[in-house]
Amino acid sequence: MTTTQTQLNLITNITGEPYQPARLYYYVANKKTVLGVFNKLKCMEYYEKSDRWYWFYQEEAKKIRFQQSYNKIPKESRPVPLGYFQLIDDDLMILEARSFQRMIEGVKFFNTRLNWRAAEPIRLAIVNKLFGCSPDETPQPPNSFAEFFDRDDIVIHNPETLEEEINTIINQYETEEEKDQAVTAYMEEKSKQPLPEIEEIAVSIHEQGLSILEMALRMKHIEAWEHWQGNKYFTQYDLIQSMLNDLPNSEENTQATLMS
């Protein structure tokens, strides 16, 4: 671990997982249906001042399991907001959450309650780093994630661009074996590059889309965790090579907790 990180406490949420912001973009086809679903859920509450629908860790959401699940959270700290929705336009809505786990649980929770024909997740912006504060400091969450996601330097991954790059490589070779080897080498080289601090990826909730998203976020979180531990050269390539044998299974650093 680096000297700087030794002096810092890892910032975590009250539900136990590290603070790691994420913003999910929904394409909204039927705003009325979306608001109807929100109004019926007892774990949702609208705050007119901020124009947000807050999703709380209560009622229908109590069954979600975190490291610190519902019954382990002090009553005086409840209800805990797990995230909030904001309608940016008639056809665009965002869900913001303070951790990858909260985001994944949110996608799963609302996927069974909000018909994708009314509102469908399409893009996800994430921060690929963990945060710390000094031992005598109380961590303060931001009022919004604009400082992370309303920027011009976010790395945006376009599936069509990747497909074009792979097709370009394939067209340079004749045999299937040569093509496979070239594509494998290309993807391996990409996996050796460090993740951008902030990136935006395409999202699909259809077929195996949720499982793929969950695995991708887990892998990105592990890279951020390794960097926090001081292993600054750790990449997705290293994780893939060691995944079956020695996945990081503990986060025993001193922690500072956000109370929501």
C-alpha positions in Angstrom: 0.0 0.0 0.0 1.2 3.5 -0.8 2.2 5.9 2.0 -0.7 8.2 1.1 -3.3 5.4 1.3 -1.9 4.2 4.6 -2.9 7.5 6.1 -6.4 7.4 4.7 -9.5 5.5 5.7 -11.4 3.8 2.9 -14.8 5.5 2.5 -17.7 3.1 2.6 -21.5 3.3 2.6 -23.5 2.5 5.7 -24.5 -0.7 3.9 -20.9 -1.8 4.0 -19.6 -1.6 0.4 -17.0 1.0 -0.8 -18.2 4.3 -2.1 -17.9 4.2 -5.9 -20.3 6.4 -7.8 -22.4 5.2 -10.8 -25.0 6.8 -13.0 -27.4 4.8 -15.1 -29.2 6.3 -18.1 -32.7 5.2 -19.1 -34.5 5.8 -22.3 -38.0 6.6 -21.3 -40.8 5.7 -23.8 -43.7 6.2 -21.4 -43.2 8.8 -18.6 -46.7 8.3 -17.2 -46.1 4.6 -16.7 -42.8 5.2 -14.9 -44.3 7.7 -12.5 -47.2 5.3 -11.9 -44.7 2.6 -10.8 -42.8 5.0 -8.6 -46.0 6.2 -6.9 -47.1 2.6 -6.1 -43.8 1.6 -4.5 -43.6 2.2 -0.7 -39.8 2.4 -0.9 -40.0 5.4 -3.2 -40.5 9.0 -2.2 -40.6 12.1 -4.3 -38.7 15.2 -3.1 -40.0 18.3 -4.9 -37.1 20.6 -3.9 -34.5 18.4 -5.7 -37.0 17.0 -8.2 -35.8 13.5 -7.4 -37.5 10.2 -6.7 -35.5 8.6 -3.8 -35.2 4.8 -3.5 -35.0 3.8 0.1 -33.8 0.7 1.8 -37.2 -0.1 3.3 -40.5 -1.9 2.5 -40.1 -3.7 -0.8 -36.4 -3.2 -0.9 -35.7 -4.6 2.6 -34.9 -8.1 1.2 -31.8 -6.8 -0.7 -28.6 -8.2 0.9 -25.6 -5.9 1.5 -22.7 -6.5 3.8 -24.7 -4.5 6.3 -28.2 -5.5 5.5 -31.4 -3.9 6.7 -31.6 -5.4 10.2 -28.0 -4.6 11.0 -28.5 -0.8 10.3 -29.3 1.2 13.4 -32.9 2.4 13.5 -31.8 6.0 14.0 -30.0 5.8 10.6 -33.1 4.6 8.7 -34.4 5.0 6.1 -31.2 4.7 4.0 -31.4 6.1 0.5 -30.0 3.6 -1.9 -30.1 5.9 -4.9 -32.4 8.4 -6.6 -34.0 8.8 -10.0 -34.3 12.1 -11.9 -36.2 12.7 -15.1 -33.9 14.8 -17.2 -36.3 15.1 -20.1 -39.5 13.4 -21.3 -37.4 10.6 -22.8 -34.4 10.5 -20.5 -34.0 9.5 -16.9 -31.0 8.8 -14.6 -30.5 6.6 -11.6 -27.5 7.6 -9.4 -26.1 5.3 -6.7 -23.0 5.5 -4.4 -21.7 2.0 -5.2 -21.6 -0.6 -7.9 -23.5 -3.0 -5.7 -26.3 -0.6 -5.1 -26.5 0.0 -8.9 -26.6 -3.7 -9.7 -29.3 -4.2 -7.1 -31.2 -1.3 -8.4 -31.1 -2.6 -12.0 -32.4 -6.0 -10.7 -35.0 -4.5 -8.5 -36.6 -2.2 -11.0 -36.2 -4.6 -13.9 -38.9 -6.7 -12.3 -41.2 -3.8 -11.7 -40.6 -1.3 -14.5 -41.4 -2.7 -18.0 -38.5 -2.1 -20.3 -40.9 -0.9 -22.9 -41.7 2.1 -20.6 -38.1 2.7 -19.5 -35.0 0.8 -20.6 -31.4 1.1 -19.3 -29.1 2.0 -22.1 -25.8 3.5 -20.8 -23.9 3.4 -17.5 -21.3 5.9 -16.3 -18.9 4.7 -13.6 -15.9 5.8 -11.5 -13.1 3.3 -11.5 -11.5 4.3 -8.3 -12.0 4.2 -4.5 -12.0 7.1 -2.1 -10.4 7.8 1.2 -10.4 10.5 3.9 -8.1 11.2 6.9 -8.9 9.4 10.2 -10.2 12.6 11.8 -12.4 13.6 8.9 -16.1 12.7 8.5 -16.8 11.7 4.8 -19.4 14.0 3.2 -21.2 12.7 0.1 -21.7 15.1 -2.8 -25.1 16.6 -3.5 -25.0 15.2 -7.0 -22.6 13.3 -9.2 -22.3 16.1 -11.7 -18.6 16.5 -10.8 -18.0 13.0 -12.0 -20.3 12.5 -14.9 -21.1 16.0 -16.4 -17.6 16.3 -17.9 -16.1 16.3 -21.3 -13.2 13.9 -20.6 -15.3 10.7 -19.9 -14.1 7.7 -22.0 -17.2 6.5 -23.9 -17.1 2.9 -25.1 -19.1 2.3 -28.3 -19.8 -1.4 -29.2 -20.0 -0.5 -32.8 -16.5 0.9 -32.7 -15.1 -2.2 -31.2 -16.9 -4.3 -33.8 -15.3 -2.2 -36.5 -11.9 -2.6 -35.0 -12.2 -6.4 -34.8 -13.5 -6.6 -38.4 -10.6 -4.6 -39.6 -8.2 -7.1 -37.9 -10.1 -10.1 -39.2 -9.9 -8.8 -42.8 -6.1 -8.8 -42.6 -6.0 -12.6 -42.4 -7.1 -15.5 -44.5 -7.5 -18.6 -42.3 -9.8 -18.9 -39.3 -6.9 -19.8 -37.0 -5.0 -16.7 -37.9 -8.1 -14.5 -37.4 -8.8 -16.1 -34.0 -5.2 -15.6 -32.9 -5.1 -12.0 -34.0 -8.4 -11.1 -32.3 -7.3 -12.9 -29.1 -4.0 -10.9 -29.1 -5.9 -7.7 -29.7 -8.3 -8.2 -26.8 -5.5 -9.3 -24.6 -3.6 -6.2 -25.3 -6.7 -4.1 -24.5 -7.2 -5.9 -21.2 -3.6 -4.9 -20.2 -4.5 -1.2 -20.4 -5.6 0.4 -17.1 -9.2 1.3 -16.8 -10.0 5.0 -17.4 -10.9 6.8 -14.2 -14.4 7.6 -15.5 -16.0 5.7 -18.3 -19.3 5.1 -19.9 -20.4 1.7 -21.2 -23.4 0.4 -23.1 -26.0 -1.6 -21.1 -28.5 -4.3 -22.1 -31.0 -5.9 -19.8 -32.0 -8.6 -22.3 -31.0 -12.3 -22.3 -27.8 -12.5 -20.3 -27.3 -8.8 -20.2 -27.7 -8.4 -16.4 -25.3 -11.2 -15.6 -22.7 -9.8 -18.0 -23.1 -6.3 -16.4 -22.8 -7.7 -12.9 -19.6 -9.5 -13.8 -18.1 -6.5 -15.6 -18.7 -4.2 -12.6 -17.3 -6.8 -10.2 -14.1 -7.0 -12.3 -13.8 -3.3 -12.5 -14.3 -2.9 -8.8 -11.6 -5.5 -8.1 -9.1 -3.5 -10.2 -10.0 -0.3 -8.3 -9.5 -2.3 -5.0 -6.1 -3.6 -6.1 -5.1 0.0 -6.9 -6.3 1.2 -3.5 -4.1 -1.6 -2.0 -1.1 -0.1 -3.8 -0.9 -2.5 -6.7 -1.1 0.3 -9.2 -0.1 -1.7 -12.2 -2.9 -4.3 -11.8 -5.2 -4.6 -14.8 -8.1 -6.6 -16.1 -5.6 -8.9 -17.7 -4.0 -9.8 -14.4 -7.5 -10.4 -12.9 -8.5 -12.7 -15.8 -5.3 -14.7 -15.4 -5.9 -15.2 -11.6 -9.7 -15.3 -11.4 -10.1 -19.0 -10.7 -7.5 -19.2 -8.0 -6.9 -16.0 -6.0 -9.7 -13.5 -6.3 -9.4 -10.8 -3.6 -11.8 -12.0 -0.9 -11.3 -9.5 1.8 -11.3 -5.8 2.3 -9.9 -5.4 5.8 -8.6 -1.9 5.5 -9.7 0.7 8.1 -12.9 2.2 6.8 -14.8 5.4 7.1 -18.5 5.1 6.6 -21.0 7.3 4.8 -24.2 7.3 6.8 -26.4 6.7 3.8 
